[in-house]
Amino acid sequence: MKHLLSLAFLLSTCSLLSAADVVSVRFDRTERTQWGESLYLLGDRPELGNNDPTRAIRMLPGQNNAWSLTVELPAGANYTYRYLIRDNGAGALPSRQNARDVGSVVRATAPGTLRRRVRVRYYSGWPRVVLNHPGGQVWLSRTGAGRSSGESLWEGVVETDRLELEFTLGDGGQGVDRAPAGGNYRTGYGEFSLLEGRLYPGQIAPQGIETQGRVLRYNGFSSQILGNQRDLFIYLPRNYQNSDKRYPVIYAHDGQNLFGPDAMFGGWRLERAADEAIAAGQMAEVIVIGVANTRARMSEYMPEADGGEALKYGRFLTDELKPWVDRALRTKTGREDTALLGSSLGGITSLYLAWKRPDVFSKVGSLSGSYWLRGWVDNMGAKPNLPLKVWLDSGNEGGSSFDSLEHTLFVRDHLLRQGLVYGGQVKHFVGYGQRHNEAAWRSRVGLSLRFLFPAR
């Protein structure tokens, strides 16, 4: 159902489309800009940039000075928003002074009502436990024993009007349990257990649990399709060995660059990013298959329209590797639980293969994608008939046209014009001061993982 709110006095409109716990809110404005400038949207919620001009969202240009953008917001959320004109230059974007307000600040409320009941389990030696959250306090009840005579299991149900429960725990006096990084715990899980600063989905048996994932190496996986072989680097999430659960899978390119301190070019430390996001309750537990590159990397990762053979590499992933992984590991095999992740050429091939095979892949992590390759980019065509979720990011320094920043925004705009919603289905993040290298991808991969597989 579509709702239209007229804001004629601001020369803008805001149309809203309800959908479960989130709604798609469309912003429209007519505004004249100069060459090299764009109109940006900024609001007081994380989805709208948290009132930080450097995180304002560039809107889509249309005809006759018309600009538009559709953003996903929580149902019933109160928010403010305004419009800015900013210089698009890569060197100007990090400056908060690069912002000229047009119009006034608008207060609005997303339609619908969001009400969630979250079950909390907490292991503690305190004689009583209270959970503090923005909606109030909930006293937990002692329901069982802990790991020792001095510890108990405490449980309670919290009602919240937010997608994520933000909270601390206390003993009703001076004792306070905050997230290990400081501040509040924050998670989208509807049911979780908290033990020693780590969140676990559902109910756990605290004895003998693993707190970190592990990385295994499989040498020499052969491909008849490609006529070569490569190593695999496999990240298994914590407690994989001690459970019978099945997990989503991320197929990540340039596998030898992803894990451990001795990875090529300094590596991504992907296992650390995943462990931290999972323990913080910000990401679902997943399996990651790091697929090593070969001497044929350029050809395997480049779309055919750009002179490569990426579809052949894609057949290797879908017809040889994925069936083997699904037999060897406890995976969730459906498209909604299968993702591609890569950087540079691995970034463009991730989107390309998901675009071509949406029946297999539904999520894409494209870090610093090589979208300066325009053979396929300029001829992407209509979106697949199955939904995709796409993470895009860029740095704003160094060579390669400042990490393909504008090329990536061109791709972002194409996805948005195809009907994907910003924040829910596609997101673009700029790493200010970052270049086209492993250090930059190491700093951003955790953000991409949280976006692709949030704790829900």
C-alpha positions in Angstrom: 0.0 0.0 0.0 1.4 3.4 -1.0 1.0 6.5 1.1 1.8 10.0 -0.3 2.7 12.8 2.0 2.7 16.3 0.3 5.4 18.8 1.5 4.7 21.5 -1.1 6.1 24.2 1.0 9.5 22.4 0.7 9.1 21.5 -2.9 9.5 17.9 -1.9 7.4 14.8 -1.4 7.8 11.7 0.6 6.0 8.4 -0.4 6.0 5.4 1.8 5.6 1.7 1.2 4.9 -0.6 4.2 6.7 -3.9 4.5 6.7 -5.9 7.8 9.3 -4.5 10.3 10.7 -2.0 7.7 9.2 0.4 5.2 10.6 2.0 2.0 10.5 5.8 2.2 10.9 7.7 -1.0 12.3 11.3 -1.0 11.8 13.6 -3.9 13.0 17.2 -4.4 13.5 19.6 -7.3 16.8 21.5 -6.9 19.3 23.1 -9.3 23.0 22.2 -8.8 26.2 23.3 -10.5 28.5 21.0 -12.4 30.4 18.7 -10.0 27.7 19.0 -7.3 24.8 16.7 -6.3 21.9 16.8 -3.9 22.3 14.7 -0.8 19.9 13.5 1.8 20.8 13.7 5.5 18.9 12.7 8.7 19.2 11.9 12.4 19.1 8.1 12.1 21.9 5.8 11.1 20.0 4.9 7.9 20.1 8.6 7.0 23.7 9.4 7.9 23.3 10.3 11.6 23.4 14.0 10.9 27.0 13.7 9.7 27.4 15.5 6.3 30.2 13.2 5.3 27.8 10.2 5.5 24.9 12.0 3.7 23.5 9.9 0.9 23.8 11.1 -2.7 20.4 11.2 -4.4 19.6 10.0 -7.9 19.5 12.8 -10.5 16.6 12.9 -12.9 15.3 15.3 -15.6 14.5 19.0 -15.0 16.6 19.2 -11.8 14.6 16.4 -10.1 16.3 14.3 -7.5 15.0 11.1 -5.7 16.0 8.4 -3.3 14.2 5.5 -1.6 15.6 4.4 1.8 14.6 1.6 4.1 13.6 2.7 7.6 12.2 0.8 10.6 8.4 0.9 10.7 7.1 3.6 13.0 10.5 5.3 13.4 10.5 9.0 14.1 13.2 10.9 12.1 14.3 14.2 10.8 15.8 14.9 7.4 17.1 17.7 5.3 18.8 18.2 1.9 22.3 19.3 1.2 24.3 20.3 -1.9 27.8 18.9 -1.8 30.8 18.9 -4.0 31.3 15.4 -5.4 35.1 15.6 -5.6 36.9 12.7 -3.9 39.0 15.2 -1.9 36.0 17.3 -0.8 33.8 14.5 0.4 35.5 14.0 3.8 34.9 17.7 4.8 31.9 18.5 7.0 32.2 22.0 5.6 31.3 20.7 2.2 27.6 21.0 2.8 25.1 23.7 1.8 21.6 23.4 3.3 18.6 23.8 1.0 15.2 24.0 2.5 14.4 23.2 6.2 14.7 20.3 8.6 11.6 18.1 8.3 10.2 15.9 11.1 8.5 12.7 10.0 7.3 9.3 11.2 7.6 6.1 9.1 4.2 4.4 8.8 3.4 1.1 10.5 4.2 -0.2 14.0 7.2 -2.2 15.0 6.9 -4.3 18.2 9.3 -7.1 19.0 9.5 -9.5 21.9 13.1 -10.5 22.6 14.0 -13.4 24.9 17.2 -12.8 26.9 19.3 -15.4 28.7 22.2 -14.3 30.8 24.8 -16.2 32.9 26.0 -14.3 35.9 27.0 -14.6 39.6 25.0 -11.5 40.6 22.2 -12.0 43.2 19.8 -10.2 40.9 19.9 -8.9 37.3 18.2 -6.0 35.6 18.3 -5.2 31.9 18.3 -1.5 31.0 17.2 -0.4 27.5 15.8 2.8 26.0 12.3 1.6 26.7 12.8 1.0 30.4 14.0 -1.8 32.7 13.2 -5.5 32.8 14.2 -7.6 35.8 15.3 -11.1 34.8 14.3 -14.2 36.7 16.7 -16.9 37.9 15.7 -20.1 35.9 18.6 -22.5 36.3 22.1 -23.2 37.3 25.2 -21.8 35.6 28.6 -23.4 35.1 29.5 -23.3 38.8 27.8 -23.0 42.2 28.3 -19.2 42.1 26.6 -18.7 38.7 23.0 -18.8 37.6 21.0 -18.6 34.4 18.8 -15.5 34.3 16.0 -15.1 31.7 13.5 -12.5 30.7 11.5 -11.1 27.8 11.9 -7.5 26.6 9.5 -5.6 24.4 11.0 -3.1 22.0 10.0 -0.9 19.2 13.4 -1.1 17.5 14.9 -3.5 15.0 17.8 -3.9 17.4 17.7 -4.2 21.2 20.2 -1.9 22.7 20.9 -2.6 26.4 23.2 -3.0 29.4 22.8 -5.3 32.4 23.2 -4.5 36.0 22.8 -5.8 39.5 20.5 -3.0 40.6 23.4 -1.2 42.3 26.9 -0.3 41.1 27.5 -3.4 39.0 27.1 -2.8 35.2 27.9 -5.2 32.3 28.6 -3.3 29.1 29.8 -4.5 25.7 33.5 -5.4 25.7 34.2 -2.5 23.3 32.5 -0.1 25.7 29.0 1.3 25.4 25.8 -0.7 25.1 25.2 -4.2 23.7 23.2 -4.1 20.5 21.7 -7.0 18.6 18.8 -7.8 16.2 18.4 -11.4 17.6 14.9 -12.2 18.8 16.4 -14.7 21.2 19.9 -14.9 22.5 22.2 -16.0 25.3 24.9 -13.7 26.8 28.0 -15.2 28.4 31.2 -13.4 29.2 30.5 -10.5 26.8 29.6 -12.7 23.8 26.1 -13.1 22.4 24.9 -16.5 21.0 21.7 -16.9 19.1 19.0 -19.0 20.9 19.7 -21.2 23.9 23.2 -22.6 24.6 24.8 -25.1 26.8 27.6 -23.0 28.3 30.0 -25.8 29.1 32.6 -26.4 26.4 31.5 -23.7 23.9 34.0 -22.3 21.5 34.4 -18.6 21.4 36.1 -18.2 18.1 35.9 -19.7 14.6 38.7 -21.7 13.0 40.3 -21.7 9.5 41.1 -24.9 7.7 43.1 -25.3 4.5 42.3 -27.7 1.7 45.1 -28.1 -0.8 44.7 -28.6 -4.5 41.0 -28.5 -5.3 40.7 -29.5 -9.0 38.4 -28.1 -11.6 37.6 -29.9 -14.8 35.8 -26.8 -16.1 38.8 -24.5 -15.7 41.5 -27.2 -16.2 43.4 -26.1 -13.1 43.5 -26.4 -9.3 43.7 -24.1 -6.3 43.7 -24.2 -2.5 40.6 -23.5 -0.4 40.7 -21.6 2.9 37.6 -22.5 5.0 36.4 -20.5 8.0 34.1 -22.4 10.3 32.2 -20.3 12.9 32.5 -20.9 16.6 30.9 -24.1 17.9 30.7 -25.7 14.4 32.2 -28.9 15.7 29.9 -29.0 18.7 26.6 -28.5 17.1 24.3 -29.9 14.3 23.4 -26.5 13.0 23.5 -25.6 9.3 25.0 -22.3 8.2 24.9 -19.8 5.3 27.9 -19.7 3.1 30.0 -16.9 1.6 32.2 -17.7 -1.4 35.1 -15.2 -1.2 37.6 -14.7 -4.0 41.4 -14.2 -3.7 41.3 -16.7 -0.8 45.0 -16.6 0.0 44.6 -12.9 0.9 41.8 -13.3 3.4 42.9 -15.0 6.6 45.7 -14.8 9.1 48.5 -12.4 9.8 50.7 -14.1 7.1 48.2 -13.6 4.3 49.4 -12.0 1.1 49.8 -8.2 1.2 49.0 -8.2 4.9 45.6 -9.9 4.4 42.1 -9.0 5.4 42.0 -10.8 8.8 38.5 -11.9 7.7 38.3 -14.5 10.5 38.8 -11.8 13.1 36.2 -9.5 11.6 33.7 -12.3 11.5 34.5 -13.5 15.1 34.1 -10.0 16.4 30.8 -9.3 14.6 29.4 -12.6 15.6 30.4 -12.3 19.3 28.8 -8.8 19.4 25.5 -10.1 18.1 25.8 -8.0 14.9 26.2 -10.8 12.4 24.8 -14.3 11.9 27.2 -17.2 12.1 28.4 -18.2 8.6 30.8 -20.4 6.8 33.3 -18.6 4.5 35.0 -20.5 1.6 38.1 -18.6 0.6 38.7 -19.6 -3.0 42.4 -19.0 -4.0 43.2 -17.2 -7.2 45.4 -18.7 -9.9 47.7 -17.3 -12.7 44.5 -17.0 -14.7 43.0 -14.5 -12.2 42.5 -11.7 -14.7 40.6 -13.9 -17.1 38.6 -15.7 -14.5 37.4 -12.6 -12.7 36.7 -10.3 -15.7 33.3 -10.4 -17.5 33.1 -11.6 -21.0 32.3 -8.1 -22.3 35.6 -6.9 -20.9 37.6 -9.7 -22.4 37.5 -12.3 -19.6 35.9 -15.7 -18.9 34.1 -15.0 -15.6 31.1 -17.1 -16.5 33.4 -20.1 -16.9 34.8 -19.3 -13.4 31.2 -19.0 -12.2 30.4 -22.5 -13.5 33.3 -23.8 -11.5 31.8 -22.2 -8.4 28.2 -23.4 -9.0 28.7 -26.8 -10.7 31.9 -28.1 -9.0 32.8 -26.2 -5.8 29.4 -25.5 -4.3 28.1 -29.1 -4.6 31.3 -30.3 -2.9 31.0 -27.8 -0.1 27.4 -28.7 0.4 28.3 -32.4 0.8 31.3 -31.8 3.0 29.9 -29.2 5.4 26.6 -28.5 7.1 25.5 -25.7 4.9 22.2 -24.0 4.1 22.1 -24.6 0.4 19.4 -22.1 -0.8 20.1 -18.9 -2.7 19.0 -16.7 0.2 21.9 -18.2 2.3 24.6 -18.0 -0.4 26.8 -15.0 -1.0 29.8 -13.8 -3.1 32.5 -11.6 -1.7 35.6 -10.0 -3.3 37.6 -6.9 -3.8 38.9 -5.2 -7.0 38.4 -7.7 -9.9 36.9 -10.0 -7.3 34.4 -7.2 -6.5 33.1 -6.8 -10.0 32.9 -10.6 -10.6 30.9 -11.0 -7.4 28.2 -8.7 -8.7 28.5 -10.0 -12.2 28.0 -13.7 -11.3 25.1 -12.9 -8.9 23.5 -10.9 -11.7 23.9 -13.8 -14.0 23.0 -16.5 -11.5 20.5 -15.1 -9.0 19.1 -18.6 -8.6 22.3 -19.5 -6.8 23.5 -16.3 -5.2 21.4 -13.6 -3.4 24.0 -11.5 -1.7 27.1 -9.6 -2.9 30.0 -8.0 -1.1 31.9 -5.9 -3.6 34.8 -4.0 -2.0 36.5 -1.5 -4.3 35.0 -3.3 -7.4 36.9 -2.6 -10.6 33.9 -0.9 -12.2 36.2 1.1 -14.5 35.8 -2.0 -16.7 32.8 -0.7 -18.5 32.1 -3.4 -21.0 29.5 -5.2 -18.8 28.8 -2.2 -16.5 27.5 -0.1 -19.4 25.2 -3.0 -20.5 24.0 -4.5 -17.2 20.4 -4.4 -18.3 17.4 -5.1 -16.1 17.8 -6.5 -12.7 17.3 -10.3 -12.2 13.8 -11.5 -11.4 15.0 -12.6 -7.9 16.0 -10.2 -5.2 19.6 -9.3 -4.5 21.4 -7.6 -1.6 24.5 -5.7 -2.6 27.3 -4.1 -0.6 29.5 -1.6 -2.5 32.3 0.4 -1.1 35.3 2.6 -2.2 38.2 4.5 -0.9 38.8 8.1 -1.9 42.5 8.3 -2.3 45.3 6.9 -4.5 45.2 5.8 -8.1 42.6 3.9 -10.2 40.5 7.1 -10.4 40.4 7.3 -6.6 39.5 3.7 -6.1 36.7 3.7 -8.8 34.6 5.9 -6.5 32.5 7.5 -9.3 32.4 4.3 -11.3 31.0 2.5 -8.2 28.4 5.2 -7.7 27.4 4.7 -11.4 26.7 1.1 -10.6 24.9 2.0 -7.3 22.7 4.4 -9.3 21.9 1.7 -11.8 20.8 -0.7 -9.1 18.7 2.0 -7.4 17.0 2.8 -10.7 16.2 -0.9 -11.1 14.2 -0.6 -8.0 16.6 -1.9 -5.3 16.1 0.1 -2.0 19.0 2.0 -0.4 20.0 0.6 3.0 17.9 -2.5 2.7 19.0 -4.0 -0.6 22.0 -1.9 -1.7 24.5 0.3 0.2 27.6 2.2 -0.7 30.2 3.1 1.9 33.2 5.4 1.3 36.3 4.7 3.3 37.8 8.2 3.7 41.6 8.3 3.5 41.7 4.8 2.2 43.3 3.4 -1.0 43.0 0.3 -3.2 44.7 -2.2 -0.9 44.3 -5.0 1.7 44.6 -2.6 4.6 41.5 -0.7 3.4 39.5 -3.9 2.8 40.6 -5.2 6.2 39.0 -2.1 7.8 35.7 -2.5 5.8 35.1 -6.2 5.5 33.4 -6.3 8.9 30.9 -3.7 7.7 30.1 -5.7 4.6 29.6 -8.9 6.7 27.2 -7.1 9.0 25.2 -5.8 6.1 25.0 -9.0 4.2 24.2 -11.3 7.1 22.8 -9.2 10.0 21.8 -10.9 13.2 18.0 -11.2 12.9 
